[in-house]
Amino acid sequence: MTKHECAVVTAYTDVSMLKGDDLKYLYDYLSGFIGRPVYTHELSVVALHYREQIREDFLALCRNAKEDDDG
């Protein structure tokens, strides 16, 4: 899973899959919706406002999931 994909999952589920410097992927992802940098205090508001678009991105990840290499 890529860091961008982790950002999508985090935005949709509110389960943090990123930490430290990798949080920039979440900020960048959500900033793409509002056309400017998103700030920490805005994360949940932006994610809620764009819930349907985030849901579509989340479902696209699920639909495009690859088989396990072991499987």
C-alpha positions in Angstrom: 0.0 0.0 0.0 1.3 3.4 -0.9 1.5 6.4 1.4 -1.2 8.1 -0.7 -3.4 5.1 -0.3 -2.8 5.2 3.5 -3.9 8.8 3.4 -7.2 7.9 1.7 -7.9 5.1 4.2 -7.1 7.5 7.1 -9.3 10.2 5.7 -12.2 7.8 5.2 -11.9 5.6 8.4 -10.4 8.1 10.8 -7.9 5.4 11.7 -4.4 6.9 11.5 -2.2 4.8 9.2 0.5 7.6 9.0 2.7 9.2 11.5 5.5 11.7 11.7 6.6 13.1 8.4 4.3 10.8 6.5 1.3 12.8 7.7 2.1 15.1 4.9 0.4 12.6 2.6 -2.9 13.1 4.5 -2.5 16.9 4.4 -1.7 16.9 0.7 -4.7 14.6 -0.1 -7.2 16.8 1.8 -5.6 20.0 0.5 -6.5 18.8 -3.0 -10.1 19.1 -2.2 -10.0 22.6 -0.9 -7.3 24.0 -3.2 -5.1 25.3 -0.4 -3.1 23.9 2.5 -5.2 22.2 5.1 -4.4 22.9 8.8 -4.5 20.4 11.6 -7.6 21.9 13.2 -9.4 21.6 9.8 -8.7 17.9 9.1 -11.9 16.4 10.4 -14.1 19.2 9.0 -12.6 18.8 5.5 -12.8 15.0 5.7 -16.5 15.3 6.7 -17.4 17.9 4.1 -15.8 15.8 1.3 -16.9 12.5 2.7 -18.5 11.2 -0.5 -15.5 12.0 -2.7 -13.2 10.4 -0.1 -15.6 7.4 0.0 -15.3 7.0 -3.8 -11.5 7.1 -3.5 -11.6 4.5 -0.7 -13.9 2.2 -2.7 -11.7 2.5 -5.7 -8.7 1.3 -3.6 -10.8 -1.7 -2.6 -12.0 -2.5 -6.1 -8.5 -2.2 -7.5 -6.8 -4.3 -4.8 -4.3 -6.8 -6.0 -4.0 -10.4 -5.1 -1.6 -11.4 -2.4 1.8 -12.5 -3.8 1.4 -15.7 -1.6 -2.0 -16.5 -2.9 
